[in-house]
Amino acid sequence: MASAFASRHPRLMKVVKIGILVAVVVGVAIQFVPVKAIGSNPPARYKLDAPPEVEAIMRRACYDCHSNETKWPIYARIAPGSWLMARDITKGRSRMNISEWGDADADERQLDKENSWDQIEEGNMPKWFYVFPFHPAAKLSAADKATLKAWLLKDKKEKEKK
Protein backbone atom coordinates (compact mmCIF):
# COMPACT_ATOMS: atom_id res chain seq x y z
CA MET A 1 0.00 0.00 0.00
CA ALA A 2 2.78 2.45 0.94
CA SER A 3 4.69 1.56 -2.23
CA ALA A 4 1.56 2.21 -4.33
CA PHE A 5 1.28 5.64 -2.71
CA ALA A 6 4.98 6.31 -3.31
CA SER A 7 4.75 5.33 -6.99
CA ARG A 8 1.77 7.69 -7.50
CA HIS A 9 3.24 10.59 -5.51
CA PRO A 10 7.04 10.52 -6.00
CA ARG A 11 7.41 14.25 -5.49
CA LEU A 12 5.54 14.17 -2.16
CA MET A 13 7.65 11.24 -0.97
CA LYS A 14 10.81 13.18 -1.81
CA VAL A 15 9.57 16.15 0.25
CA VAL A 16 8.70 13.84 3.16
CA LYS A 17 12.14 12.21 3.07
CA ILE A 18 13.87 15.61 3.02
CA GLY A 19 11.64 16.77 5.90
CA ILE A 20 12.58 13.73 7.97
CA LEU A 21 16.28 14.25 7.22
CA VAL A 22 16.06 17.94 8.23
CA ALA A 23 14.21 17.00 11.45
CA VAL A 24 16.90 14.46 12.36
CA VAL A 25 19.73 16.92 11.66
CA VAL A 26 18.03 19.67 13.68
CA GLY A 27 17.27 17.18 16.49
CA VAL A 28 20.94 16.20 16.71
CA ALA A 29 22.18 19.79 16.39
CA ILE A 30 20.06 21.11 19.27
CA GLN A 31 21.67 18.58 21.59
CA PHE A 32 24.79 20.74 21.48
CA VAL A 33 23.04 23.85 22.81
CA PRO A 34 24.14 23.92 26.46
CA VAL A 35 21.77 24.42 29.35
CA LYS A 36 23.68 25.68 32.38
CA ALA A 37 21.28 24.60 35.12
CA ILE A 38 20.90 20.97 34.07
CA GLY A 39 22.58 18.44 36.32
CA SER A 40 23.75 20.85 38.99
CA ASN A 41 22.22 22.14 42.17
CA PRO A 42 23.24 25.04 44.39
CA PRO A 43 24.18 23.92 47.89
CA ALA A 44 21.18 22.85 49.96
CA ARG A 45 21.25 24.86 53.17
CA TYR A 46 17.93 24.66 55.00
CA LYS A 47 16.86 21.56 56.89
CA LEU A 48 13.09 21.34 56.67
CA ASP A 49 11.58 21.30 60.15
CA ALA A 50 8.58 19.12 59.43
CA PRO A 51 7.24 15.74 60.54
CA PRO A 52 8.65 12.83 58.50
CA GLU A 53 5.35 12.25 56.65
CA VAL A 54 5.22 15.91 55.53
CA GLU A 55 8.85 15.88 54.43
CA ALA A 56 8.29 12.65 52.47
CA ILE A 57 5.33 14.17 50.59
CA MET A 58 7.23 17.38 49.87
CA ARG A 59 10.33 15.52 48.67
CA ARG A 60 8.14 13.43 46.37
CA ALA A 61 5.99 16.25 44.99
CA CYS A 62 7.73 19.61 45.57
CA TYR A 63 11.50 19.39 45.97
CA ASP A 64 12.46 18.87 42.33
CA CYS A 65 11.23 22.38 41.44
CA HIS A 66 11.18 24.20 44.78
CA SER A 67 14.51 23.32 46.39
CA ASN A 68 18.20 23.03 45.62
CA GLU A 69 17.82 19.25 45.74
CA THR A 70 16.52 18.64 42.22
CA LYS A 71 16.91 15.09 40.95
CA TRP A 72 18.02 15.41 37.33
CA PRO A 73 16.91 12.33 35.37
CA ILE A 74 18.78 11.25 32.24
CA TYR A 75 16.06 12.65 29.98
CA ALA A 76 16.76 16.09 31.45
CA ARG A 77 19.81 16.22 29.21
CA ILE A 78 17.87 15.81 25.96
CA ALA A 79 16.86 19.01 24.16
CA PRO A 80 14.35 20.57 23.84
CA GLY A 81 13.03 18.96 27.06
CA SER A 82 16.16 20.09 28.91
CA TRP A 83 15.38 23.71 28.05
CA LEU A 84 11.84 23.40 29.34
CA MET A 85 12.94 21.63 32.50
CA ALA A 86 15.64 24.22 33.26
CA ARG A 87 13.14 27.03 32.71
CA ASP A 88 10.50 25.41 34.96
CA ILE A 89 12.96 24.71 37.78
CA THR A 90 14.44 28.21 37.63
CA LYS A 91 10.92 29.63 37.74
CA GLY A 92 9.88 27.31 40.60
CA ARG A 93 12.93 28.16 42.69
CA SER A 94 12.39 31.88 42.11
CA ARG A 95 8.82 31.65 43.40
CA MET A 96 9.66 29.51 46.43
CA ASN A 97 12.89 27.74 47.34
CA ILE A 98 12.65 25.58 50.45
CA SER A 99 16.45 25.30 50.56
CA GLU A 100 16.68 29.05 51.12
CA TRP A 101 14.13 29.29 53.93
CA GLY A 102 17.03 29.67 56.35
CA ASP A 103 17.59 33.15 54.87
CA ALA A 104 13.93 34.08 55.41
CA ASP A 105 12.27 35.10 58.63
CA ALA A 106 9.37 33.14 60.11
CA ASP A 107 6.78 35.45 58.54
CA GLU A 108 8.23 34.97 55.05
CA ARG A 109 8.30 31.18 55.50
CA GLN A 110 4.71 31.25 56.71
CA LEU A 111 3.64 33.31 53.72
CA ASP A 112 5.34 30.75 51.43
CA LYS A 113 3.52 27.95 53.25
CA GLU A 114 0.15 29.67 52.94
CA ASN A 115 0.73 30.43 49.26
CA SER A 116 1.78 26.80 48.75
CA TRP A 117 -1.45 25.58 50.29
CA ASP A 118 -3.46 27.97 48.08
CA GLN A 119 -1.75 26.56 44.98
CA ILE A 120 -2.28 22.96 46.11
CA GLU A 121 -5.92 23.57 47.02
CA GLU A 122 -6.61 25.20 43.63
CA GLY A 123 -5.04 22.20 41.86
CA ASN A 124 -2.17 24.25 40.42
CA MET A 125 0.55 22.30 42.25
CA PRO A 126 2.18 20.06 41.46
CA LYS A 127 1.97 20.99 37.81
CA TRP A 128 0.19 18.39 35.66
CA PHE A 129 3.13 18.21 33.23
CA TYR A 130 5.45 17.32 36.11
CA VAL A 131 3.16 14.55 37.33
CA PHE A 132 2.30 12.99 33.96
CA PRO A 133 3.93 11.01 32.48
CA PHE A 134 7.25 10.94 34.36
CA HIS A 135 6.41 11.52 38.04
CA PRO A 136 3.05 9.90 38.80
CA ALA A 137 4.08 9.45 42.45
CA ALA A 138 4.02 13.25 42.81
CA LYS A 139 0.23 13.29 42.40
CA LEU A 140 -1.23 14.33 45.74
CA SER A 141 -3.92 12.14 47.24
CA ALA A 142 -6.65 13.53 49.50
CA ALA A 143 -4.67 12.19 52.48
CA ASP A 144 -1.48 13.89 51.23
CA LYS A 145 -3.36 17.17 50.89
CA ALA A 146 -4.83 16.89 54.38
CA THR A 147 -1.37 16.19 55.84
CA LEU A 148 0.17 19.14 53.99
CA LYS A 149 -2.68 21.47 54.89
CA ALA A 150 -2.36 20.69 58.59
CA TRP A 151 1.38 21.42 58.54
CA LEU A 152 1.41 24.34 56.10
CA LEU A 153 -1.33 26.22 57.98
CA LYS A 154 -0.38 25.12 61.52
CA ASP A 155 1.46 28.35 62.44
CA LYS A 156 -1.26 30.51 60.93
CA LYS A 157 -3.91 28.81 63.07
CA GLU A 158 -1.76 29.17 66.21
CA LYS A 159 -1.29 32.90 65.49
CA GLU A 160 -5.03 33.37 65.05
CA LYS A 161 -5.69 31.78 68.46
CA LYS A 162 -3.50 34.36 70.20
Residue pairs with C-beta under 8 A, 6 or more apart in sequence:
5 13
6 13
30 79
30 80
31 78
31 79
33 79
33 83
35 79
35 82
35 83
35 86
36 86
37 86
37 89
37 90
38 72
38 76
38 77
38 82
38 85
38 86
39 72
39 76
39 77
41 68
41 69
41 70
42 68
42 99
43 68
44 67
44 68
44 69
44 99
45 68
45 99
45 100
45 102
45 103
46 98
46 99
46 100
46 101
46 102
48 55
48 58
48 98
48 101
50 58
50 151
51 151
53 147
54 147
54 148
54 151
57 140
57 144
57 147
57 148
58 98
58 148
59 69
60 137
60 138
61 125
61 126
61 137
61 138
61 139
61 140
61 144
62 98
62 116
62 125
62 126
63 69
63 70
63 98
64 70
64 71
64 89
64 130
64 135
65 88
65 89
65 92
65 93
65 126
65 127
65 130
66 92
66 93
66 95
66 96
66 97
66 98
67 93
67 97
67 98
67 99
68 93
68 97
68 99
68 100
69 99
70 89
73 134
75 81
75 134
76 82
76 85
88 127
88 130
96 112
96 115
96 116
101 108
101 109
101 112
104 112
106 155
110 155
110 156
113 151
113 152
113 153
113 155
113 156
114 152
114 153
114 156
116 125
116 148
116 152
117 148
117 149
117 152
117 153
119 125
120 140
120 145
120 148
120 149
120 152
121 145
121 149
126 135
126 138
126 139
126 140
130 138
131 138
131 139
140 148
